[in-house]
């Protein structure tokens, strides 16, 4: 099969070449990939990788071989999901808890754009509890996870506030069906409009530090990333005197597979109902896509985390 491989000793650092088709283990299905999407974290890792491997998290395609334990969809089913690496290829193997069927009304490209960013956003917000009428601030609101978080918070009845250094966030949110209660260039500006009941943070660093100081009494901050690639410092005394404010975290690698699969199903149904938009900036066709076009797309995604 053909696959995208990291190539640390060449320029560009990615190549498309023939490699062995993966063999599913018990409990895994073999999927013929028809579309995959790019996430900032995986692209950054791929471009900095010291060795050679097949990158890729999100995929959508057709089941070629069902799991031997009948836990995954049957042969011929159109599915989407995520793996920890290997999705940038013609075939991928996946466990049942990381894949779901694509419902009618959802395209392959829409489905491929949902898994990691959408599931992360949904599981984070679920940890915050009911959102109706609550003030929810989302950092990195123009990034992949942030755009899903803004939409899902709005669907849940929250008053949505967004933080992003990117110009045009207000219009982007409105295009996604979100009427923001406030839009800020950075966390320092947002703090003046606080406090907030829920803060969804994917930036880390100083942004997370300021977020913890911007929570309302009993508020919760859920962190799912560190796109700033900086450590975070905070005053523990200030936090525990804040009146029950909490800091939680989400990483798909430690979440329960059944929760991830349930989130995939709910996300796809929201798209099918026209209530959730899967952000797609561009679609590249593999049969005409050269490695230079792929590298350009990866570099754009690598730099679009906020």
C-alpha positions in Angstrom: 0.0 0.0 0.0 1.0 3.6 -0.3 1.5 5.7 2.8 2.9 9.0 3.9 6.2 8.4 5.8 8.3 10.7 7.9 11.8 11.1 6.4 14.1 13.0 8.9 17.1 12.8 6.6 15.6 14.6 3.6 13.9 17.8 2.5 11.0 17.8 2.7 10.7 15.6 5.8 7.8 13.6 4.4 7.6 11.2 1.5 4.9 9.0 -0.1 6.1 5.4 -0.7 5.0 1.8 -0.8 5.0 -0.1 2.5 3.4 -3.2 4.0 -0.3 -3.3 4.6 -1.1 -3.6 8.3 -2.4 -6.9 9.7 -5.3 -6.5 12.1 -4.9 -8.0 15.6 -7.8 -9.6 17.4 -10.4 -6.9 18.1 -9.2 -4.7 15.3 -10.8 -4.0 11.9 -9.0 -3.3 8.7 -10.2 -0.1 7.0 -9.5 1.2 3.5 -8.9 4.9 4.0 -10.7 7.2 1.7 -10.0 10.5 3.5 -7.8 11.7 6.4 -7.5 15.1 8.1 -4.6 17.0 9.6 -4.3 18.1 13.2 -1.8 20.6 14.5 -0.3 18.3 17.1 0.3 15.3 14.7 1.7 17.5 12.0 4.2 19.2 14.3 5.3 15.8 15.6 5.7 14.4 12.1 7.8 17.3 10.9 10.1 17.0 13.9 10.3 13.2 14.1 13.8 11.7 14.5 12.8 8.4 12.9 10.6 7.1 10.1 6.9 6.1 10.7 3.4 6.6 9.3 1.8 9.6 10.9 -1.9 10.4 11.2 -4.8 10.3 13.6 -8.1 10.9 11.8 -9.5 8.8 9.0 -12.7 7.9 7.2 -13.2 4.9 4.9 -14.7 1.5 4.3 -14.2 -1.7 6.4 -12.3 -4.3 4.4 -12.0 -6.9 7.2 -14.2 -6.9 10.3 -12.8 -7.5 13.7 -12.6 -11.2 14.6 -14.6 -10.6 17.8 -17.4 -8.8 15.9 -17.0 -5.7 18.0 -16.4 -3.3 15.1 -18.6 -2.5 12.1 -19.1 -5.2 9.4 -17.3 -5.5 6.0 -18.5 -2.8 3.6 -19.5 -0.3 6.4 -18.5 3.3 5.9 -16.7 4.3 9.1 -14.6 7.1 10.7 -12.4 7.2 13.7 -8.9 7.8 15.0 -5.7 5.9 15.7 -2.5 7.0 17.6 -0.6 6.9 14.3 -0.8 5.4 10.9 -3.9 7.1 9.3 -2.0 8.8 6.5 -2.1 5.6 4.4 -4.3 3.6 2.1 -5.1 1.1 5.0 -5.3 1.4 8.7 -6.2 -1.0 11.6 -8.4 0.2 14.4 -10.0 -1.0 17.6 -13.7 -1.0 18.0 -13.7 1.8 20.6 -12.0 4.2 18.1 -14.3 3.8 15.2 -18.0 4.4 14.4 -20.3 4.1 11.3 -20.9 7.2 9.2 -24.6 8.0 9.2 -26.6 9.1 6.1 -26.2 12.8 5.3 -22.5 12.9 6.4 -19.8 12.9 3.7 -16.5 11.1 3.9 -14.6 14.4 4.2 -16.9 15.7 6.9 -16.4 12.5 8.9 -12.6 12.6 8.5 -12.6 16.1 10.1 -14.4 15.0 13.2 -12.6 12.5 15.4 -9.7 13.8 17.4 -10.7 17.5 17.6 -14.4 16.8 17.9 -14.1 14.0 20.5 -11.6 16.0 22.6 -13.9 19.0 22.6 -17.0 17.0 23.5 -15.3 15.0 26.3 -13.8 18.1 27.8 -17.1 19.9 27.9 -18.9 16.9 29.3 -16.6 17.0 32.3 -17.8 20.5 33.1 -21.4 19.3 33.5 -24.5 21.2 32.4 -23.7 24.3 30.4 -27.1 26.1 30.0 -26.7 29.7 30.9 -23.1 29.3 32.1 -20.2 31.6 31.0 -17.9 29.4 29.0 -14.5 30.8 27.8 -12.6 28.8 25.1 -8.9 29.5 24.4 -7.5 28.6 21.0 -11.0 29.2 19.7 -9.9 29.5 16.1 -8.1 26.1 16.1 -9.6 22.7 15.3 -10.5 21.7 18.8 -11.5 25.2 19.7 -14.0 25.6 16.9 -15.7 22.4 17.9 -15.7 23.4 21.5 -17.4 26.8 20.7 -20.1 25.1 18.6 -20.8 22.3 21.2 -20.9 24.8 24.1 -23.4 27.0 22.1 -25.5 23.9 21.3 -25.6 23.2 25.0 -26.9 26.6 25.8 -23.8 28.3 27.1 -22.7 31.9 26.8 -19.6 31.5 24.6 -16.5 33.6 24.9 -13.6 33.0 22.6 -9.8 33.7 22.8 -7.6 33.7 19.7 -4.7 35.8 18.4 -6.1 35.1 14.9 -7.9 38.0 13.2 -11.5 37.3 12.1 -12.5 35.0 14.9 -15.9 36.7 15.4 -16.8 36.1 11.7 -15.5 32.5 11.9 -17.7 31.8 14.9 -20.8 33.3 13.3 -20.1 31.2 10.1 -20.0 28.2 12.5 -23.4 29.2 13.9 -22.1 30.6 17.1 -23.1 34.1 18.4 -20.2 34.9 20.8 -20.8 36.8 23.9 -17.2 38.1 23.6 -14.1 37.7 21.6 -10.6 38.4 22.9 -7.1 38.5 21.5 -5.5 37.0 24.5 -6.2 35.6 28.0 -5.1 38.9 29.7 -7.9 40.7 27.8 -10.4 38.0 28.5 -9.7 38.1 32.2 -11.0 41.6 32.5 -14.4 40.2 31.3 -14.4 37.4 33.8 -15.0 35.5 35.9 -16.0 32.5 34.0 -17.9 29.4 35.1 -16.0 27.1 32.7 -12.7 27.7 30.9 -11.7 25.3 28.1 -8.0 25.6 27.5 -5.8 24.0 24.8 -3.0 26.5 24.8 -1.3 25.9 28.2 1.6 28.0 29.3 0.8 31.5 30.6 -2.7 31.3 29.1 -3.5 28.4 31.4 -2.0 30.2 34.4 -4.3 33.3 33.7 -7.3 31.0 33.1 -7.0 29.5 36.6 -7.1 33.1 38.0 -10.2 33.9 36.0 -12.6 31.2 37.3 -15.8 32.0 39.1 -16.5 30.4 42.5 -16.9 26.7 41.9 -15.7 27.1 38.4 -13.8 24.5 36.4 -10.9 24.7 33.9 -10.4 21.8 31.6 -7.1 21.6 29.8 -6.5 19.4 26.8 -3.2 20.6 25.3 -0.2 22.8 25.4 0.1 24.4 21.9 2.2 27.2 23.5 4.7 24.5 24.3 5.5 26.2 27.6 5.3 25.2 31.3 2.5 26.6 33.4 3.0 28.2 36.9 0.2 29.1 39.2 -0.3 30.1 42.9 -1.7 27.1 44.7 -2.9 29.2 47.6 -4.8 31.5 45.2 -6.4 28.5 43.6 -7.6 26.7 46.7 -8.9 29.9 48.2 -11.0 30.6 45.1 -14.1 28.8 46.4 -13.9 25.3 45.0 -12.4 26.1 41.5 -11.0 22.9 39.8 -8.5 22.0 37.2 -9.2 18.9 35.1 -7.5 17.4 32.0 -8.4 15.3 29.0 -6.2 13.2 26.7 -7.8 10.7 24.4 -5.0 8.2 25.1 -6.4 7.7 28.6 -10.1 8.2 28.0 -12.4 5.1 28.1 -12.9 3.6 24.6 -16.6 3.4 25.1 -16.8 7.1 25.8 -14.8 7.9 22.7 -17.0 5.8 20.5 -20.1 7.3 22.0 -18.7 10.8 21.3 -18.0 9.8 17.7 -21.6 8.8 17.2 -23.0 11.9 18.8 -20.7 14.2 16.7 -21.7 12.5 13.4 -25.4 12.7 14.3 -25.1 16.4 15.0 -23.5 16.9 11.6 -26.2 14.9 10.0 -28.9 17.0 11.7 -27.2 20.2 10.4 -26.5 21.4 14.0 -22.6 21.0 13.9 -20.2 22.1 11.2 -17.1 20.1 10.5 -14.5 22.8 9.6 -12.8 22.0 6.3 -10.4 24.5 4.9 -9.3 22.6 1.7 -9.6 19.2 0.2 -6.6 17.6 -1.6 -7.0 14.6 -3.9 -4.4 11.9 -3.3 -4.2 10.8 -6.9 -2.9 14.3 -7.9 -1.3 15.4 -4.7 2.5 15.5 -4.8 4.6 15.4 -1.7 5.2 19.2 -1.9 1.5 19.9 -1.8 1.2 17.5 1.2 4.1 19.3 3.0 2.5 22.7 2.4 -0.8 21.5 3.8 1.0 20.0 6.8 2.9 23.2 7.5 -0.3 25.3 7.3 -2.0 23.0 9.8 1.1 22.8 12.0 0.9 26.6 12.5 -2.9 26.9 13.0 -3.5 25.7 16.6 -5.1 28.9 17.9 
